[in-house]
Amino acid sequence: MRILVLGGHGFIGRRLAAALAADGHEVQARSRRDGFDLADLELTRRLLTGLRPEAIFHCAAHVGSLHYVSTHAAAVFHDNTQMALNLYRAVAEVCPSARLINPLSNCSYPGEADVQREPEWLHGEVHESVLSSGNAKRMVYYLARCYAKQYHVRTLNFLVPNAFGPGDYTDPTRTHALNGMIIRMLQAQRQGRAEFEIWGTGRPLREWGYVDDLVAILRHSLTLETDLTYPVNIAQNRGYSIRESAELIAKALGYEGRLFFNASYQDGASRKVLDDHRFRQVFPDFRFIDHEEGIRRTVEYYRSVL
Ligand SMILES: NC(=O)c1ccc[n+]([C@@H]2O[C@H](COP(=O)([O-])OP(=O)(O)OC[C@H]3O[C@@H](n4cnc5c(N)ncnc54)[C@H](OP(=O)(O)O)[C@@H]3O)[C@@H](O)[C@H]2O)c1
């Protein structure tokens, strides 16, 4: 199959493009580093006209930490919306039969939801801290529906939890949360520090997605016939406390310092997990990698590149 991975040099896009190529697909990865800007409609039309993709994974995004998406709220909302608008318009004009696959984020759930269930996805405002990124993802869903109605463009939407795993940035201020903790604890170990500080009590439960699991599910979507315009969670319905994850990282590293949970920092929501009922209907046989093994592989990766 001819496949285009937009944002194909990012954390998820790069591993996805490599996996698809290994499956024997004809894969093209594009981002601004290739001179392609999805914010430019004419460039987008030209790219699709040249490649005529049969499937497009939209992994291009303007994202960052919670602090970043708040302080750059207008730019984050504008850029992600602009990219999606251009993509749908160009697909409708050039290759309307292409299958579009969007990794949406579970930050687009209502801020209050501690168990994130698809039927309640749009039943409430996103948390103020993700006003820009969460609502831009919701907008992609409405765009998908409108383009399905008028142009019969087919979209599969996935609600993806926070990812971790090999291949993310090596700067702890740019990586995703769990990878950032791995990098910082590795640095603490190398500097011989006797204590590693973690903000908050360590009690909040969070669900994580190992990058190769996410990639495997996105790959599988190429052959799915289920209608996933309305998104499905990529879900295990299993949270790990920050403390559990920190202890697994320390174990994988062999870090012997004390883990100090600084409770003077706020915890945030006590629990954020994704309900997996619908996921299990769509992917009944999928087996997620064990969390400890995912952390072990990620630790090995950062040891090898830092
Ligand atoms: N990672 C997670 O924890 C997570 C969780 C839930 C959902 N998601 C979603 O999954 C997708 C991929 O995430 P990720 O973590 O792989 O992000 P990432 O590492 O930041 O990668 C984003 C990619 O988008 C490209 N890009 C940005 N602006 C562009 C533009 N104007 N034109 C073309 N390409 C552009 C970037 O490359 P250049 O700078 O070279 O353009 C980069 O390759 C995003 O939609 C994200 O919201 C991710």
The ligand as an SDF file (V2000), in Angstrom:
LIG
                    3D

 48 52  0  0  0  0  0  0  0  0999 V2000
    3.3020   11.1660   22.2250 N   0  0  0  0  0  0  0  0  0  0  0  0
    2.2180   11.1360   22.9850 C   0  0  0  0  0  0  0  0  0  0  0  0
    2.2600   10.9490   24.2190 O   0  0  0  0  0  0  0  0  0  0  0  0
    0.8800   11.3010   22.3290 C   0  0  0  0  0  0  0  0  0  0  0  0
   -0.2620   10.9980   23.0740 C   0  0  0  0  0  0  0  0  0  0  0  0
   -1.5040   11.1720   22.4900 C   0  0  0  0  0  0  0  0  0  0  0  0
   -1.5960   11.6280   21.1580 C   0  0  0  0  0  0  0  0  0  0  0  0
   -0.4600   11.9200   20.4810 N   0  0  0  0  0  0  0  0  0  0  0  0
   -0.5880   12.4450   19.1130 C   0  0  0  0  0  0  0  0  0  0  0  0
    0.1870   11.6780   18.2150 O   0  0  0  0  0  0  0  0  0  0  0  0
    0.7200   12.5280   17.1900 C   0  0  0  0  0  0  0  0  0  0  0  0
    2.2280   12.3580   17.1350 C   0  0  0  0  0  0  0  0  0  0  0  0
    2.7770   12.7210   18.4130 O   0  0  0  0  0  0  0  0  0  0  0  0
    4.3440   12.6950   18.6820 P   0  0  0  0  0  0  0  0  0  0  0  0
    4.5350   12.5100   20.1210 O   0  0  0  0  0  0  0  0  0  0  0  0
    5.0120   11.7720   17.7140 O   0  0  0  0  0  0  0  0  0  0  0  0
    4.7140   14.2110   18.3180 O   0  0  0  0  0  0  0  0  0  0  0  0
    6.1590   14.8250   17.9580 P   0  0  0  0  0  0  0  0  0  0  0  0
    7.2480   13.9120   18.3760 O   0  0  0  0  0  0  0  0  0  0  0  0
    6.1550   16.2180   18.4740 O   0  0  0  0  0  0  0  0  0  0  0  0
    6.1240   14.8630   16.3730 O   0  0  0  0  0  0  0  0  0  0  0  0
    5.3330   15.8000   15.6660 C   0  0  0  0  0  0  0  0  0  0  0  0
    5.8050   15.8530   14.2320 C   0  0  0  0  0  0  0  0  0  0  0  0
    5.0300   16.8270   13.5280 O   0  0  0  0  0  0  0  0  0  0  0  0
    5.9070   17.5140   12.6360 C   0  0  0  0  0  0  0  0  0  0  0  0
    5.3060   18.8080   12.3230 N   0  0  0  0  0  0  0  0  0  0  0  0
    5.0330   19.8250   13.1820 C   0  0  0  0  0  0  0  0  0  0  0  0
    4.5290   20.8620   12.5080 N   0  0  0  0  0  0  0  0  0  0  0  0
    4.4630   20.4900   11.1930 C   0  0  0  0  0  0  0  0  0  0  0  0
    4.0410   21.1440   10.0050 C   0  0  0  0  0  0  0  0  0  0  0  0
    3.5780   22.4130   10.0090 N   0  0  0  0  0  0  0  0  0  0  0  0
    4.1090   20.4690    8.8290 N   0  0  0  0  0  0  0  0  0  0  0  0
    4.5750   19.2050    8.7980 C   0  0  0  0  0  0  0  0  0  0  0  0
    5.0050   18.5330    9.8920 N   0  0  0  0  0  0  0  0  0  0  0  0
    4.9400   19.1860   11.0790 C   0  0  0  0  0  0  0  0  0  0  0  0
    7.2270   17.5880   13.3910 C   0  0  0  0  0  0  0  0  0  0  0  0
    8.3800   17.6550   12.5740 O   0  0  0  0  0  0  0  0  0  0  0  0
    9.0340   19.0400   12.0220 P   0  0  0  0  0  0  0  0  0  0  0  0
    9.3450   19.8690   13.2250 O   0  0  0  0  0  0  0  0  0  0  0  0
   10.2290   18.5850   11.2330 O   0  0  0  0  0  0  0  0  0  0  0  0
    7.9820   19.6450   11.1460 O   0  0  0  0  0  0  0  0  0  0  0  0
    7.2490   16.2070   14.0470 C   0  0  0  0  0  0  0  0  0  0  0  0
    7.8050   15.2470   13.1480 O   0  0  0  0  0  0  0  0  0  0  0  0
    0.2690   13.9460   17.5390 C   0  0  0  0  0  0  0  0  0  0  0  0
   -0.9180   14.2420   16.8420 O   0  0  0  0  0  0  0  0  0  0  0  0
   -0.0200   13.8560   19.0120 C   0  0  0  0  0  0  0  0  0  0  0  0
   -0.9650   14.8200   19.4390 O   0  0  0  0  0  0  0  0  0  0  0  0
    0.7680   11.7600   21.0310 C   0  0  0  0  0  0  0  0  0  0  0  0
  1  2  1  0
  2  3  2  0
  2  4  1  0
  4  5  1  0
  4 48  2  0
  5  6  2  0
  6  7  1  0
  7  8  2  0
  8  9  1  0
  8 48  1  0
  9 10  1  0
  9 46  1  0
 10 11  1  0
 11 12  1  0
 11 44  1  0
 12 13  1  0
 13 14  1  0
 14 15  2  0
 14 16  1  0
 14 17  1  0
 17 18  1  0
 18 19  2  0
 18 20  1  0
 18 21  1  0
 21 22  1  0
 22 23  1  0
 23 24  1  0
 23 42  1  0
 24 25  1  0
 25 26  1  0
 25 36  1  0
 26 27  1  0
 26 35  1  0
 27 28  2  0
 28 29  1  0
 29 30  1  0
 29 35  2  0
 30 31  1  0
 30 32  2  0
 32 33  1  0
 33 34  2  0
 34 35  1  0
 36 37  1  0
 36 42  1  0
 37 38  1  0
 38 39  2  0
 38 40  1  0
 38 41  1  0
 42 43  1  0
 44 45  1  0
 44 46  1  0
 46 47  1  0
M  CHG  2   8   1  16  -1
M  END
$$$$
